[in-house]
């Protein structure tokens, strides 16, 4: 790997008796787009607050661009851009006023770094006199990213930036991130959306304050040890329970209008399963061999023994 930009060793954080982060360790290389994938409560926001020096860890050490999380917090704040999960800009200031404010804090101007945010800001510039609180979700997202980028940071921390945003805005946002990555900026992004994992260079799958695995999205999928079928019928509710009773089934999870059925044996016979379900009075049965998704991998890791 190239030079390490973010280095973390054994970070632990508690809130009272709640263990939010449990012995987290990882490295992020310079220029990487690194994703933390996991549901609410996995520890993603706590981790980002530690890395942006807004919280102190209970134990463990870490650095950003060579600066220590505790001793060098001012340096880290100067070279980092942070976009929290909740929209945190000034609602009563206009788009332009928000951007000018954040530029001034970091001793720069919109003009000085306009090229860096041009592709993002141009989309909201026609609304520069509109108050931030009156923007749509996608527009707020673009403004928040512009404010996080205006001081030309080396590292970007984006905490669930696409949560609650429409599908088109989500796609546009990831295209923006790719352009920023191509410009040499190291990006750490968290998301609960498993489909966004494939857009990252590497991912850490998180659950209950722990990292279950770190790898490229492709390698995570290749490491999936089971054989998978997608099964549909006219009665999805009873289908899930009856599939769990079928011999050789390792796990069953609902995926939309179908069930993903994992088998520990490599050789599986869809025809026999179809007959089994027909005897259970299922109609319109559809069975398809499928490859694992990141979500399949996540579910298997979550339920694997330590």
Secondary structure as UniProt FT lines:
FT   STRAND          4..15
FT   TURN            16..17
FT   STRAND          18..29
FT   TURN            30..31
FT   STRAND          33..37
FT   TURN            40..41
FT   HELIX           44..51
FT   TURN            52..53
FT   STRAND          59..64
FT   TURN            65..66
FT   STRAND          67..68
FT   TURN            69..72
FT   HELIX           73..79
FT   STRAND          80..83
FT   TURN            91..92
FT   HELIX           95..105
FT   TURN            106..107
FT   TURN            110..113
FT   HELIX           114..125
FT   TURN            126..129
FT   HELIX           132..134
FT   HELIX           137..149
FT   TURN            150..151
FT   STRAND          155..159
FT   TURN            161..164
FT   HELIX           167..182
FT   TURN            183..184
FT   STRAND          186..191
FT   HELIX           194..199
FT   STRAND          202..207
FT   TURN            208..209
FT   STRAND          210..215
FT   HELIX           217..222
FT   STRAND          227..232
FT   HELIX           236..244
FT   TURN            247..248
FT   STRAND          249..255
FT   TURN            256..257
FT   STRAND          258..263
FT   HELIX           270..279
FT   TURN            280..281
FT   STRAND          286..290
FT   HELIX           294..302
//
